[in-house]
């Protein structure tokens, strides 16, 4: 029994130190895996449904934040408040005035109209994520009308980018109107909205074809 155990240990150590020889099947599987699921895509990639949920979460938070701003429009964003335009404008340059649309609206009703429009853009950003999830479910169930569905998703991509850009620009303008009110959430809104402009709404068709063939 002791001799047989010694032989087994010798054989196992010999097998462990032998280099692995790649076969043709191994090379094919590794190349297909690297082409379909590369390191960068695995690290930074995301599913299409997750991107739609990202828009819904971001748009919902932005809608809530803008709705709360209605309470403080008069004391912080008009000439009747703590920072009137005759104190702000002499201390800023032309670029600042061009970016900050709120710096040209001294009255309360003007700020209310602009904030209502900004709130509508945030709501459209949220609804765009909801519509994207519905389109994803329809694309999974209806595979015959791929051409029409792809064209619809491309229009949705343009609409999503426009709403995200308008929301980002107006929020930047609102922030510049009174920089004393800025806090950490404003910074993250700038980053996340800017990132949402470039997020796709359609998946890569070549990857889908490769996955179907595999």
N, C-alpha and C positions, 0 to 999 in steps of 0.2 A: 504493500500500500504506500509506503514511504517513497519507493522508487517511482511509482506511477505519478505521485504528486509532484516529484521533482521534474519529471518529464513534462507535465502539464505547465509548470511554471516556466520552463525553458521555452516551450512552444509559444506561450502567451507573450513572453518578453520579445521573442523573435518577431512575432506578428506586429507587435506594437511599434518596433523600431523600423519596420519596412516602410518605405515611402509609398504613398497612395498613387496608383496609376490611373489617370483619367481615361475614360473610354469615350467613344464617339457620342454616346447618349448623354454622358455627363457634360460634355462640351456644348452640345445642342441645348440642353436644359439651362445651363448657366448663361449662355448667350441670349436666349429668349427671355430669361428672367432679368438680365441686366438691361435689355432693350425695352422691356415693358415696365419694369419696376426699378429704374435706376436709383442710385443713391440719393441724388438731389430730389427726385420726385417722391421717394419714400420719406425723406426728411421734411420737406416743405409742402408736399402735396396735400390736397384736401378733396373730399367728395363734393359733388355739386349740391347735394342736399344740405351739407353743413354750411356752405356759403350762403344759401338762402336763409338758413336760421341765423346766420351772422347778421344779415340785413334786417331781419325781423327784430333781433335783440337791440341792435344799434339804433334803428329807427324808433323803437318803442322808448328807449331811454332818452333819445333826443326829443321826442314828442313830449314826454313828461317834463323834461327840463325847460323846454320853451313855454309850456303851459304855466309853469311856476313863475316865469319871468314877467307875466302880465301884472303880477302884484307889485313889482318894483319898477315899473316903467317910469312913472312920474318922478320918484325921488332920485333915480340914478341915470336916466337916459334922456331927460328933457331939460330945457332951459329953466324950468321951475325947480329943478333938483339941486343936488350938491355939486354938479360939474356942468355948468352951462357952456355953450359953445364959444362965447366970447373969452372964456378962460382956457379952453382946450385948443382951439384953432391956432392961436399965436405960437404955441409950443410944438407944433407938428409941421412936417414938410408936405410937399405936394403929393408924394407917393402915399403917405399916410391918409391924406384927404381923398385920394382917388380910390383907395381900397375900402375905406370906411364909409359905406353908404349912410350909416346912421348919423354920421357927423353933419349931414346936410338936412336933417329932419329935426327941427327944434321943438315941434309941438307934440302933444301927447297923442292926438288922433293919428298923426303920421306914423309914429312909432307903433301904434296898435295895428295899423293896416299892414305895415311891413312885417311885424312879428306874426300876424295871422297868415300872411303868405309864406313865411318861413315855417310855420307850424304845418301848413298844408304840404310843403315839400317833404317834411319829415314823415308825415303820414303816408305820402306816396312811396317813400323809401321803404316803409314797413310793408305796405301792401304789395310792393314789387317782390319782396321776399315771399309773401304768401302766394302770389300768383306763380312764382317760380317753382314752389313745391307742388302746386297743382299741375303745372306743365310737366314736371318730372314724373308725376304719377300717370299722367295721360300718355307720356312717351313710352312708359314701360308697358302700358296696356294696349296701346295702339301703335304697332310697328309698321303699318302699311303706308302711312302718310308721313314718311320721314322728311321729304323735301319741304312740304308746307310747314311742318313743325319746326324744322331747322330755321326757316326764314322768320317764323314767329319769334323764336328765341333770339335771333340776331336783333330784331327790333326791340325786344325786351332788354337786350344788353345795352343798346344805345339809350333807352329810356332810363335804365338804372344808373348809367354813368352820368347822365344829365342831372337827375335828381340828387345824386350824391355830390356832384360838383356844386350845384346851387346851394345845397344845405351846408357844405363846407365853407363856401365863400361868404354866405350870409352869417354864419356863426362866427367867422373871423371878423366880419364887420361889426357884429354885436359886441364881440370881445374888445375890439379897439375903441369902441365908444367910451368905455369906462374901464380902464385897465386896473383900477384899484379893486375891482370885484373879482379878478381872475383867481382861480384856484386849480387844483390838480386835475379835476374832472374836465375843465376846459381844455387843458393840454391833451388829454387822451381823446377828447372829441375831435380835435384837430387831426391827430394822427389816424384815428380810426376812420373818419370820414374821407380823408385823403386816400387811405388805403382802399376804401370801398369804391372809389372811382374806377380803379383798374381791375377789380375782381371780375372774373368771367361769369357768364350765365349759361354757357354751353360747354359740354364736355368735348374732348378731342375725339373725333370720329375714327382716326387711325388707331387709337388705343382700344376703342370699342370693337373695331374689326379684328384686331389681334387677339383680344380676349375671346371673341366669339369663335375664331379659328382654333384657338388653343382648347 
